[in-house]
Amino acid sequence: MFKKEHLEAMRRVLESVCRDFDAELVEFNGEHDHVHLLVNYPPKVALSTLVASLKGVSSRLLRQYIEQQAPH
């Protein structure tokens, strides 16, 4: 379940990944169990590569963020 702070963190991560690909995160909208992205990316970038990176990086960093927020 994504909370507001999770979605905010995820947006920052996704924007960063997009910048690495010379792409732009145009729109971001999240719900409790998924997100919607509108990304403008250059034709030199394979869509499958961009999506794999967006999913992989966001998943890893969001897990780290949640672990840091958890009470110890």
mmCIF file of the N, C-alpha and C atoms, coordinates in Angstrom:
data_MODEL
# 
_entry.id   MODEL 
# 
loop_
_atom_site.group_PDB 
_atom_site.id 
_atom_site.type_symbol 
_atom_site.label_atom_id 
_atom_site.label_alt_id 
_atom_site.label_comp_id 
_atom_site.label_asym_id 
_atom_site.label_entity_id 
_atom_site.label_seq_id 
_atom_site.pdbx_PDB_ins_code 
_atom_site.Cartn_x 
_atom_site.Cartn_y 
_atom_site.Cartn_z 
_atom_site.occupancy 
_atom_site.B_iso_or_equiv 
_atom_site.pdbx_formal_charge 
_atom_site.auth_seq_id 
_atom_site.auth_comp_id 
_atom_site.auth_asym_id 
_atom_site.auth_atom_id 
_atom_site.pdbx_PDB_model_num 
ATOM 1   N N  . MET A 1 1  ? 0.840  -1.174 0.000   1.00 0.00 ? 1  MET A N  1 
ATOM 2   C CA . MET A 1 1  ? 0.000  0.000  0.000   1.00 0.00 ? 1  MET A CA 1 
ATOM 3   C C  . MET A 1 1  ? 0.891  1.245  0.000   1.00 0.00 ? 1  MET A C  1 
ATOM 4   N N  . PHE A 1 2  ? 0.703  2.083  -0.990  1.00 0.00 ? 2  PHE A N  1 
ATOM 5   C CA . PHE A 1 2  ? 1.459  3.325  -1.084  1.00 0.00 ? 2  PHE A CA 1 
ATOM 6   C C  . PHE A 1 2  ? 0.772  4.414  -0.261  1.00 0.00 ? 2  PHE A C  1 
ATOM 7   N N  . LYS A 1 3  ? 1.540  5.021  0.613   1.00 0.00 ? 3  LYS A N  1 
ATOM 8   C CA . LYS A 1 3  ? 1.071  6.183  1.353   1.00 0.00 ? 3  LYS A CA 1 
ATOM 9   C C  . LYS A 1 3  ? 1.541  7.433  0.612   1.00 0.00 ? 3  LYS A C  1 
ATOM 10  N N  . LYS A 1 4  ? 1.018  8.576  1.021   1.00 0.00 ? 4  LYS A N  1 
ATOM 11  C CA . LYS A 1 4  ? 1.364  9.839  0.355   1.00 0.00 ? 4  LYS A CA 1 
ATOM 12  C C  . LYS A 1 4  ? 2.872  10.058 0.332   1.00 0.00 ? 4  LYS A C  1 
ATOM 13  N N  . GLU A 1 5  ? 3.543  9.803  1.449   1.00 0.00 ? 5  GLU A N  1 
ATOM 14  C CA . GLU A 1 5  ? 4.988  10.027 1.497   1.00 0.00 ? 5  GLU A CA 1 
ATOM 15  C C  . GLU A 1 5  ? 5.744  9.053  0.597   1.00 0.00 ? 5  GLU A C  1 
ATOM 16  N N  . HIS A 1 6  ? 5.215  7.840  0.422   1.00 0.00 ? 6  HIS A N  1 
ATOM 17  C CA . HIS A 1 6  ? 5.831  6.877  -0.500  1.00 0.00 ? 6  HIS A CA 1 
ATOM 18  C C  . HIS A 1 6  ? 5.741  7.387  -1.934  1.00 0.00 ? 6  HIS A C  1 
ATOM 19  N N  . LEU A 1 7  ? 4.578  7.907  -2.292  1.00 0.00 ? 7  LEU A N  1 
ATOM 20  C CA . LEU A 1 7  ? 4.377  8.419  -3.645  1.00 0.00 ? 7  LEU A CA 1 
ATOM 21  C C  . LEU A 1 7  ? 5.264  9.630  -3.913  1.00 0.00 ? 7  LEU A C  1 
ATOM 22  N N  . GLU A 1 8  ? 5.426  10.487 -2.919  1.00 0.00 ? 8  GLU A N  1 
ATOM 23  C CA . GLU A 1 8  ? 6.298  11.649 -3.083  1.00 0.00 ? 8  GLU A CA 1 
ATOM 24  C C  . GLU A 1 8  ? 7.745  11.211 -3.298  1.00 0.00 ? 8  GLU A C  1 
ATOM 25  N N  . ALA A 1 9  ? 8.191  10.241 -2.517  1.00 0.00 ? 9  ALA A N  1 
ATOM 26  C CA . ALA A 1 9  ? 9.551  9.715  -2.675  1.00 0.00 ? 9  ALA A CA 1 
ATOM 27  C C  . ALA A 1 9  ? 9.700  9.047  -4.033  1.00 0.00 ? 9  ALA A C  1 
ATOM 28  N N  . MET A 1 10 ? 8.688  8.299  -4.441  1.00 0.00 ? 10 MET A N  1 
ATOM 29  C CA . MET A 1 10 ? 8.754  7.609  -5.716  1.00 0.00 ? 10 MET A CA 1 
ATOM 30  C C  . MET A 1 10 ? 8.826  8.597  -6.877  1.00 0.00 ? 10 MET A C  1 
ATOM 31  N N  . ARG A 1 11 ? 8.081  9.673  -6.787  1.00 0.00 ? 11 ARG A N  1 
ATOM 32  C CA . ARG A 1 11 ? 8.119  10.679 -7.858  1.00 0.00 ? 11 ARG A CA 1 
ATOM 33  C C  . ARG A 1 11 ? 9.531  11.237 -8.026  1.00 0.00 ? 11 ARG A C  1 
ATOM 34  N N  . ARG A 1 12 ? 10.181 11.551 -6.913  1.00 0.00 ? 12 ARG A N  1 
ATOM 35  C CA . ARG A 1 12 ? 11.554 12.073 -6.987  1.00 0.00 ? 12 ARG A CA 1 
ATOM 36  C C  . ARG A 1 12 ? 12.497 11.065 -7.632  1.00 0.00 ? 12 ARG A C  1 
ATOM 37  N N  . VAL A 1 13 ? 12.349 9.803  -7.263  1.00 0.00 ? 13 VAL A N  1 
ATOM 38  C CA . VAL A 1 13 ? 13.191 8.741  -7.824  1.00 0.00 ? 13 VAL A CA 1 
ATOM 39  C C  . VAL A 1 13 ? 12.950 8.603  -9.327  1.00 0.00 ? 13 VAL A C  1 
ATOM 40  N N  . LEU A 1 14 ? 11.690 8.583  -9.727  1.00 0.00 ? 14 LEU A N  1 
ATOM 41  C CA . LEU A 1 14 ? 11.358 8.417  -11.139 1.00 0.00 ? 14 LEU A CA 1 
ATOM 42  C C  . LEU A 1 14 ? 11.838 9.602  -11.965 1.00 0.00 ? 14 LEU A C  1 
ATOM 43  N N  . GLU A 1 15 ? 11.741 10.804 -11.418 1.00 0.00 ? 15 GLU A N  1 
ATOM 44  C CA . GLU A 1 15 ? 12.265 11.980 -12.117 1.00 0.00 ? 15 GLU A CA 1 
ATOM 45  C C  . GLU A 1 15 ? 13.768 11.852 -12.330 1.00 0.00 ? 15 GLU A C  1 
ATOM 46  N N  . SER A 1 16 ? 14.469 11.352 -11.329 1.00 0.00 ? 16 SER A N  1 
ATOM 47  C CA . SER A 1 16 ? 15.910 11.176 -11.430 1.00 0.00 ? 16 SER A CA 1 
ATOM 48  C C  . SER A 1 16 ? 16.267 10.139 -12.495 1.00 0.00 ? 16 SER A C  1 
ATOM 49  N N  . VAL A 1 17 ? 15.570 9.031  -12.504 1.00 0.00 ? 17 VAL A N  1 
ATOM 50  C CA . VAL A 1 17 ? 15.823 7.989  -13.509 1.00 0.00 ? 17 VAL A CA 1 
ATOM 51  C C  . VAL A 1 17 ? 15.560 8.548  -14.906 1.00 0.00 ? 17 VAL A C  1 
ATOM 52  N N  . CYS A 1 18 ? 14.481 9.281  -15.063 1.00 0.00 ? 18 CYS A N  1 
ATOM 53  C CA . CYS A 1 18 ? 14.172 9.879  -16.364 1.00 0.00 ? 18 CYS A CA 1 
ATOM 54  C C  . CYS A 1 18 ? 15.302 10.798 -16.819 1.00 0.00 ? 18 CYS A C  1 
ATOM 55  N N  . ARG A 1 19 ? 15.817 11.610 -15.907 1.00 0.00 ? 19 ARG A N  1 
ATOM 56  C CA . ARG A 1 19 ? 16.922 12.510 -16.273 1.00 0.00 ? 19 ARG A CA 1 
ATOM 57  C C  . ARG A 1 19 ? 18.128 11.721 -16.775 1.00 0.00 ? 19 ARG A C  1 
ATOM 58  N N  . ASP A 1 20 ? 18.395 10.573 -16.157 1.00 0.00 ? 20 ASP A N  1 
ATOM 59  C CA . ASP A 1 20 ? 19.522 9.736  -16.582 1.00 0.00 ? 20 ASP A CA 1 
ATOM 60  C C  . ASP A 1 20 ? 19.365 9.268  -18.025 1.00 0.00 ? 20 ASP A C  1 
ATOM 61  N N  . PHE A 1 21 ? 18.142 9.189  -18.513 1.00 0.00 ? 21 PHE A N  1 
ATOM 62  C CA . PHE A 1 21 ? 17.858 8.742  -19.878 1.00 0.00 ? 21 PHE A CA 1 
ATOM 63  C C  . PHE A 1 21 ? 17.534 9.923  -20.810 1.00 0.00 ? 21 PHE A C  1 
ATOM 64  N N  . ASP A 1 22 ? 17.804 11.133 -20.365 1.00 0.00 ? 22 ASP A N  1 
ATOM 65  C CA . ASP A 1 22 ? 17.425 12.338 -21.124 1.00 0.00 ? 22 ASP A CA 1 
ATOM 66  C C  . ASP A 1 22 ? 15.938 12.349 -21.430 1.00 0.00 ? 22 ASP A C  1 
ATOM 67  N N  . ALA A 1 23 ? 15.167 11.847 -20.491 1.00 0.00 ? 23 ALA A N  1 
ATOM 68  C CA . ALA A 1 23 ? 13.712 11.797 -20.612 1.00 0.00 ? 23 ALA A CA 1 
ATOM 69  C C  . ALA A 1 23 ? 13.107 12.754 -19.592 1.00 0.00 ? 23 ALA A C  1 
ATOM 70  N N  . GLU A 1 24 ? 11.806 12.978 -19.714 1.00 0.00 ? 24 GLU A N  1 
ATOM 71  C CA . GLU A 1 24 ? 11.105 13.885 -18.804 1.00 0.00 ? 24 GLU A CA 1 
ATOM 72  C C  . GLU A 1 24 ? 9.858  13.198 -18.250 1.00 0.00 ? 24 GLU A C  1 
ATOM 73  N N  . LEU A 1 25 ? 9.717  13.212 -16.947 1.00 0.00 ? 25 LEU A N  1 
ATOM 74  C CA . LEU A 1 25 ? 8.495  12.728 -16.309 1.00 0.00 ? 25 LEU A CA 1 
ATOM 75  C C  . LEU A 1 25 ? 7.479  13.862 -16.400 1.00 0.00 ? 25 LEU A C  1 
ATOM 76  N N  . VAL A 1 26 ? 6.539  13.746 -17.341 1.00 0.00 ? 26 VAL A N  1 
ATOM 77  C CA . VAL A 1 26 ? 5.582  14.815 -17.619 1.00 0.00 ? 26 VAL A CA 1 
ATOM 78  C C  . VAL A 1 26 ? 4.460  14.810 -16.593 1.00 0.00 ? 26 VAL A C  1 
ATOM 79  N N  . GLU A 1 27 ? 3.921  13.634 -16.307 1.00 0.00 ? 27 GLU A N  1 
ATOM 80  C CA . GLU A 1 27 ? 2.842  13.504 -15.324 1.00 0.00 ? 27 GLU A CA 1 
ATOM 81  C C  . GLU A 1 27 ? 3.078  12.258 -14.478 1.00 0.00 ? 27 GLU A C  1 
ATOM 82  N N  . PHE A 1 28 ? 2.680  12.367 -13.225 1.00 0.00 ? 28 PHE A N  1 
ATOM 83  C CA . PHE A 1 28 ? 2.797  11.263 -12.270 1.00 0.00 ? 28 PHE A CA 1 
ATOM 84  C C  . PHE A 1 28 ? 1.543  11.267 -11.421 1.00 0.00 ? 28 PHE A C  1 
ATOM 85  N N  . ASN A 1 29 ? 0.923  10.104 -11.313 1.00 0.00 ? 29 ASN A N  1 
ATOM 86  C CA . ASN A 1 29 ? -0.270 9.984  -10.480 1.00 0.00 ? 29 ASN A CA 1 
ATOM 87  C C  . ASN A 1 29 ? -0.211 8.622  -9.814  1.00 0.00 ? 29 ASN A C  1 
ATOM 88  N N  . GLY A 1 30 ? -0.404 8.589  -8.521  1.00 0.00 ? 30 GLY A N  1 
ATOM 89  C CA . GLY A 1 30 ? -0.330 7.330  -7.804  1.00 0.00 ? 30 GLY A CA 1 
ATOM 90  C C  . GLY A 1 30 ? -1.599 7.012  -7.072  1.00 0.00 ? 30 GLY A C  1 
ATOM 91  N N  . GLU A 1 31 ? -1.866 5.737  -6.955  1.00 0.00 ? 31 GLU A N  1 
ATOM 92  C CA . GLU A 1 31 ? -2.979 5.237  -6.168  1.00 0.00 ? 31 GLU A CA 1 
ATOM 93  C C  . GLU A 1 31 ? -2.408 4.316  -5.102  1.00 0.00 ? 31 GLU A C  1 
ATOM 94  N N  . HIS A 1 32 ? -3.264 3.675  -4.341  1.00 0.00 ? 32 HIS A N  1 
ATOM 95  C CA . HIS A 1 32 ? -2.768 2.879  -3.209  1.00 0.00 ? 32 HIS A CA 1 
ATOM 96  C C  . HIS A 1 32 ? -1.963 1.657  -3.638  1.00 0.00 ? 32 HIS A C  1 
ATOM 97  N N  . ASP A 1 33 ? -2.118 1.193  -4.876  1.00 0.00 ? 33 ASP A N  1 
ATOM 98  C CA . ASP A 1 33 ? -1.412 -0.024 -5.278  1.00 0.00 ? 33 ASP A CA 1 
ATOM 99  C C  . ASP A 1 33 ? -0.682 0.074  -6.613  1.00 0.00 ? 33 ASP A C  1 
ATOM 100 N N  . HIS A 1 34 ? -0.699 1.240  -7.261  1.00 0.00 ? 34 HIS A N  1 
ATOM 101 C CA . HIS A 1 34 ? 0.020  1.390  -8.522  1.00 0.00 ? 34 HIS A CA 1 
ATOM 102 C C  . HIS A 1 34 ? 0.173  2.876  -8.870  1.00 0.00 ? 34 HIS A C  1 
ATOM 103 N N  . VAL A 1 35 ? 1.006  3.130  -9.871  1.00 0.00 ? 35 VAL A N  1 
ATOM 104 C CA . VAL A 1 35 ? 1.214  4.501  -10.325 1.00 0.00 ? 35 VAL A CA 1 
ATOM 105 C C  . VAL A 1 35 ? 1.014  4.575  -11.841 1.00 0.00 ? 35 VAL A C  1 
ATOM 106 N N  . HIS A 1 36 ? 0.727  5.786  -12.304 1.00 0.00 ? 36 HIS A N  1 
ATOM 107 C CA . HIS A 1 36 ? 0.616  6.077  -13.725 1.00 0.00 ? 36 HIS A CA 1 
ATOM 108 C C  . HIS A 1 36 ? 1.678  7.111  -14.064 1.00 0.00 ? 36 HIS A C  1 
ATOM 109 N N  . LEU A 1 37 ? 2.384  6.888  -15.165 1.00 0.00 ? 37 LEU A N  1 
ATOM 110 C CA . LEU A 1 37 ? 3.421  7.812  -15.596 1.00 0.00 ? 37 LEU A CA 1 
ATOM 111 C C  . LEU A 1 37 ? 3.165  8.234  -17.035 1.00 0.00 ? 37 LEU A C  1 
ATOM 112 N N  . LEU A 1 38 ? 3.436  9.478  -17.326 1.00 0.00 ? 38 LEU A N  1 
ATOM 113 C CA . LEU A 1 38 ? 3.499  9.963  -18.697 1.00 0.00 ? 38 LEU A CA 1 
ATOM 114 C C  . LEU A 1 38 ? 4.919  10.467 -18.868 1.00 0.00 ? 38 LEU A C  1 
ATOM 115 N N  . VAL A 1 39 ? 5.673  9.806  -19.741 1.00 0.00 ? 39 VAL A N  1 
ATOM 116 C CA . VAL A 1 39 ? 7.096  10.106 -19.899 1.00 0.00 ? 39 VAL A CA 1 
ATOM 117 C C  . VAL A 1 39 ? 7.371  10.490 -21.351 1.00 0.00 ? 39 VAL A C  1 
ATOM 118 N N  . ASN A 1 40 ? 8.090  11.574 -21.519 1.00 0.00 ? 40 ASN A N  1 
ATOM 119 C CA . ASN A 1 40 ? 8.569  11.983 -22.833 1.00 0.00 ? 40 ASN A CA 1 
ATOM 120 C C  . ASN A 1 40 ? 10.022 11.530 -22.909 1.00 0.00 ? 40 ASN A C  1 
ATOM 121 N N  . TYR A 1 41 ? 10.318 10.618 -23.835 1.00 0.00 ? 41 TYR A N  1 
ATOM 122 C CA . TYR A 1 41 ? 11.675 10.087 -23.921 1.00 0.00 ? 41 TYR A CA 1 
ATOM 123 C C  . TYR A 1 41 ? 12.174 10.157 -25.358 1.00 0.00 ? 41 TYR A C  1 
ATOM 124 N N  . PRO A 1 42 ? 13.491 10.282 -25.543 1.00 0.00 ? 42 PRO A N  1 
ATOM 125 C CA . PRO A 1 42 ? 14.046 10.405 -26.891 1.00 0.00 ? 42 PRO A CA 1 
ATOM 126 C C  . PRO A 1 42 ? 13.991 9.063  -27.643 1.00 0.00 ? 42 PRO A C  1 
ATOM 127 N N  . PRO A 1 43 ? 13.934 9.127  -28.961 1.00 0.00 ? 43 PRO A N  1 
ATOM 128 C CA . PRO A 1 43 ? 13.831 7.895  -29.751 1.00 0.00 ? 43 PRO A CA 1 
ATOM 129 C C  . PRO A 1 43 ? 15.043 6.982  -29.633 1.00 0.00 ? 43 PRO A C  1 
ATOM 130 N N  . LYS A 1 44 ? 16.174 7.512  -29.185 1.00 0.00 ? 44 LYS A N  1 
ATOM 131 C CA . LYS A 1 44 ? 17.375 6.674  -29.041 1.00 0.00 ? 44 LYS A CA 1 
ATOM 132 C C  . LYS A 1 44 ? 17.244 5.694  -27.868 1.00 0.00 ? 44 LYS A C  1 
ATOM 133 N N  . VAL A 1 45 ? 16.283 5.934  -26.975 1.00 0.00 ? 45 VAL A N  1 
ATOM 134 C CA . VAL A 1 45 ? 16.093 5.098  -25.787 1.00 0.00 ? 45 VAL A CA 1 
ATOM 135 C C  . VAL A 1 45 ? 15.066 4.009  -26.077 1.00 0.00 ? 45 VAL A C  1 
ATOM 136 N N  . ALA A 1 46 ? 15.448 2.772  -25.827 1.00 0.00 ? 46 ALA A N  1 
ATOM 137 C CA . ALA A 1 46 ? 14.500 1.668  -25.981 1.00 0.00 ? 46 ALA A CA 1 
ATOM 138 C C  . ALA A 1 46 ? 13.497 1.720  -24.831 1.00 0.00 ? 46 ALA A C  1 
ATOM 139 N N  . LEU A 1 47 ? 12.226 1.678  -25.164 1.00 0.00 ? 47 LEU A N  1 
ATOM 140 C CA . LEU A 1 47 ? 11.176 1.759  -24.148 1.00 0.00 ? 47 LEU A CA 1 
ATOM 141 C C  . LEU A 1 47 ? 11.352 0.671  -23.096 1.00 0.00 ? 47 LEU A C  1 
ATOM 142 N N  . SER A 1 48 ? 11.671 -0.541 -23.518 1.00 0.00 ? 48 SER A N  1 
ATOM 143 C CA . SER A 1 48 ? 11.828 -1.642 -22.560 1.00 0.00 ? 48 SER A CA 1 
ATOM 144 C C  . SER A 1 48 ? 12.958 -1.368 -21.566 1.00 0.00 ? 48 SER A C  1 
ATOM 145 N N  . THR A 1 49 ? 14.025 -0.743 -22.028 1.00 0.00 ? 49 THR A N  1 
ATOM 146 C CA . THR A 1 49 ? 15.147 -0.407 -21.137 1.00 0.00 ? 49 THR A CA 1 
ATOM 147 C C  . THR A 1 49 ? 14.741 0.659  -20.129 1.00 0.00 ? 49 THR A C  1 
ATOM 148 N N  . LEU A 1 50 ? 14.043 1.672  -20.610 1.00 0.00 ? 50 LEU A N  1 
ATOM 149 C CA . LEU A 1 50 ? 13.582 2.738  -19.720 1.00 0.00 ? 50 LEU A CA 1 
ATOM 150 C C  . LEU A 1 50 ? 12.629 2.198  -18.662 1.00 0.00 ? 50 LEU A C  1 
ATOM 151 N N  . VAL A 1 51 ? 11.654 1.403  -19.079 1.00 0.00 ? 51 VAL A N  1 
ATOM 152 C CA . VAL A 1 51 ? 10.669 0.855  -18.137 1.00 0.00 ? 51 VAL A CA 1 
ATOM 153 C C  . VAL A 1 51 ? 11.352 -0.065 -17.126 1.00 0.00 ? 51 VAL A C  1 
ATOM 154 N N  . ALA A 1 52 ? 12.270 -0.907 -17.584 1.00 0.00 ? 52 ALA A N  1 
ATOM 155 C CA . ALA A 1 52 ? 12.975 -1.803 -16.665 1.00 0.00 ? 52 ALA A CA 1 
ATOM 156 C C  . ALA A 1 52 ? 13.743 -1.007 -15.612 1.00 0.00 ? 52 ALA A C  1 
ATOM 157 N N  . SER A 1 53 ? 14.370 0.078  -16.032 1.00 0.00 ? 53 SER A N  1 
ATOM 158 C CA . SER A 1 53 ? 15.112 0.896  -15.082 1.00 0.00 ? 53 SER A CA 1 
ATOM 159 C C  . SER A 1 53 ? 14.172 1.617  -14.119 1.00 0.00 ? 53 SER A C  1 
ATOM 160 N N  . LEU A 1 54 ? 13.081 2.174  -14.642 1.00 0.00 ? 54 LEU A N  1 
ATOM 161 C CA . LEU A 1 54 ? 12.109 2.846  -13.775 1.00 0.00 ? 54 LEU A CA 1 
ATOM 162 C C  . LEU A 1 54 ? 11.567 1.888  -12.720 1.00 0.00 ? 54 LEU A C  1 
ATOM 163 N N  . LYS A 1 55 ? 11.215 0.685  -13.125 1.00 0.00 ? 55 LYS A N  1 
ATOM 164 C CA . LYS A 1 55 ? 10.660 -0.288 -12.175 1.00 0.00 ? 55 LYS A CA 1 
ATOM 165 C C  . LYS A 1 55 ? 11.707 -0.773 -11.184 1.00 0.00 ? 55 LYS A C  1 
ATOM 166 N N  . GLY A 1 56 ? 12.882 -1.110 -11.691 1.00 0.00 ? 56 GLY A N  1 
ATOM 167 C CA . GLY A 1 56 ? 13.919 -1.665 -10.826 1.00 0.00 ? 56 GLY A CA 1 
ATOM 168 C C  . GLY A 1 56 ? 14.437 -0.669 -9.806  1.00 0.00 ? 56 GLY A C  1 
ATOM 169 N N  . VAL A 1 57 ? 14.791 0.510  -10.271 1.00 0.00 ? 57 VAL A N  1 
ATOM 170 C CA . VAL A 1 57 ? 15.341 1.528  -9.370  1.00 0.00 ? 57 VAL A CA 1 
ATOM 171 C C  . VAL A 1 57 ? 14.291 1.984  -8.365  1.00 0.00 ? 57 VAL A C  1 
ATOM 172 N N  . SER A 1 58 ? 13.072 2.241  -8.840  1.00 0.00 ? 58 SER A N  1 
ATOM 173 C CA . SER A 1 58 ? 12.038 2.721  -7.915  1.00 0.00 ? 58 SER A CA 1 
ATOM 174 C C  . SER A 1 58 ? 11.709 1.666  -6.863  1.00 0.00 ? 58 SER A C  1 
ATOM 175 N N  . SER A 1 59 ? 11.667 0.422  -7.258  1.00 0.00 ? 59 SER A N  1 
ATOM 176 C CA . SER A 1 59 ? 11.374 -0.652 -6.301  1.00 0.00 ? 59 SER A CA 1 
ATOM 177 C C  . SER A 1 59 ? 12.453 -0.732 -5.225  1.00 0.00 ? 59 SER A C  1 
ATOM 178 N N  . ARG A 1 60 ? 13.705 -0.734 -5.656  1.00 0.00 ? 60 ARG A N  1 
ATOM 179 C CA . ARG A 1 60 ? 14.815 -0.853 -4.707  1.00 0.00 ? 60 ARG A CA 1 
ATOM 180 C C  . ARG A 1 60 ? 14.866 0.346  -3.760  1.00 0.00 ? 60 ARG A C  1 
ATOM 181 N N  . LEU A 1 61 ? 14.782 1.555  -4.311  1.00 0.00 ? 61 LEU A N  1 
ATOM 182 C CA . LEU A 1 61 ? 14.892 2.745  -3.470  1.00 0.00 ? 61 LEU A CA 1 
ATOM 183 C C  . LEU A 1 61 ? 13.676 2.940  -2.578  1.00 0.00 ? 61 LEU A C  1 
ATOM 184 N N  . LEU A 1 62 ? 12.503 2.565  -3.050  1.00 0.00 ? 62 LEU A N  1 
ATOM 185 C CA . LEU A 1 62 ? 11.306 2.685  -2.212  1.00 0.00 ? 62 LEU A CA 1 
ATOM 186 C C  . LEU A 1 62 ? 11.388 1.711  -1.032  1.00 0.00 ? 62 LEU A C  1 
ATOM 187 N N  . ARG A 1 63 ? 11.879 0.510  -1.280  1.00 0.00 ? 63 ARG A N  1 
ATOM 188 C CA . ARG A 1 63 ? 12.063 -0.442 -0.165  1.00 0.00 ? 63 ARG A CA 1 
ATOM 189 C C  . ARG A 1 63 ? 13.039 0.116  0.864   1.00 0.00 ? 63 ARG A C  1 
ATOM 190 N N  . GLN A 1 64 ? 14.127 0.722  0.392   1.00 0.00 ? 64 GLN A N  1 
ATOM 191 C CA . GLN A 1 64 ? 15.093 1.323  1.315   1.00 0.00 ? 64 GLN A CA 1 
ATOM 192 C C  . GLN A 1 64 ? 14.445 2.458  2.110   1.00 0.00 ? 64 GLN A C  1 
ATOM 193 N N  . TYR A 1 65 ? 13.662 3.286  1.430   1.00 0.00 ? 65 TYR A N  1 
ATOM 194 C CA . TYR A 1 65 ? 12.983 4.403  2.088   1.00 0.00 ? 65 TYR A CA 1 
ATOM 195 C C  . TYR A 1 65 ? 12.041 3.892  3.175   1.00 0.00 ? 65 TYR A C  1 
ATOM 196 N N  . ILE A 1 66 ? 11.265 2.864  2.870   1.00 0.00 ? 66 ILE A N  1 
ATOM 197 C CA . ILE A 1 66 ? 10.312 2.305  3.829   1.00 0.00 ? 66 ILE A CA 1 
ATOM 198 C C  . ILE A 1 66 ? 11.042 1.705  5.021   1.00 0.00 ? 66 ILE A C  1 
ATOM 199 N N  . GLU A 1 67 ? 12.139 1.015  4.761   1.00 0.00 ? 67 GLU A N  1 
ATOM 200 C CA . GLU A 1 67 ? 12.923 0.421  5.853   1.00 0.00 ? 67 GLU A CA 1 
ATOM 201 C C  . GLU A 1 67 ? 13.483 1.496  6.769   1.00 0.00 ? 67 GLU A C  1 
ATOM 202 N N  . GLN A 1 68 ? 13.917 2.614  6.197   1.00 0.00 ? 68 GLN A N  1 
ATOM 203 C CA . GLN A 1 68 ? 14.450 3.709  7.005   1.00 0.00 ? 68 GLN A CA 1 
ATOM 204 C C  . GLN A 1 68 ? 13.361 4.351  7.875   1.00 0.00 ? 68 GLN A C  1 
ATOM 205 N N  . GLN A 1 69 ? 12.130 4.362  7.392   1.00 0.00 ? 69 GLN A N  1 
ATOM 206 C CA . GLN A 1 69 ? 11.013 4.988  8.105   1.00 0.00 ? 69 GLN A CA 1 
ATOM 207 C C  . GLN A 1 69 ? 10.432 4.080  9.180   1.00 0.00 ? 69 GLN A C  1 
ATOM 208 N N  . ALA A 1 70 ? 10.689 2.791  9.086   1.00 0.00 ? 70 ALA A N  1 
ATOM 209 C CA . ALA A 1 70 ? 10.115 1.834  10.030  1.00 0.00 ? 70 ALA A CA 1 
ATOM 210 C C  . ALA A 1 70 ? 10.732 2.028  11.421  1.00 0.00 ? 70 ALA A C  1 
ATOM 211 N N  . PRO A 1 71 ? 9.908  1.905  12.447  1.00 0.00 ? 71 PRO A N  1 
ATOM 212 C CA . PRO A 1 71 ? 10.446 1.994  13.814  1.00 0.00 ? 71 PRO A CA 1 
ATOM 213 C C  . PRO A 1 71 ? 11.390 0.826  14.087  1.00 0.00 ? 71 PRO A C  1 
ATOM 214 N N  . HIS A 1 72 ? 12.459 1.106  14.796  1.00 0.00 ? 72 HIS A N  1 
ATOM 215 C CA . HIS A 1 72 ? 13.458 0.070  15.078  1.00 0.00 ? 72 HIS A CA 1 
ATOM 216 C C  . HIS A 1 72 ? 13.292 -0.484 16.444  1.00 0.00 ? 72 HIS A C  1 
# 
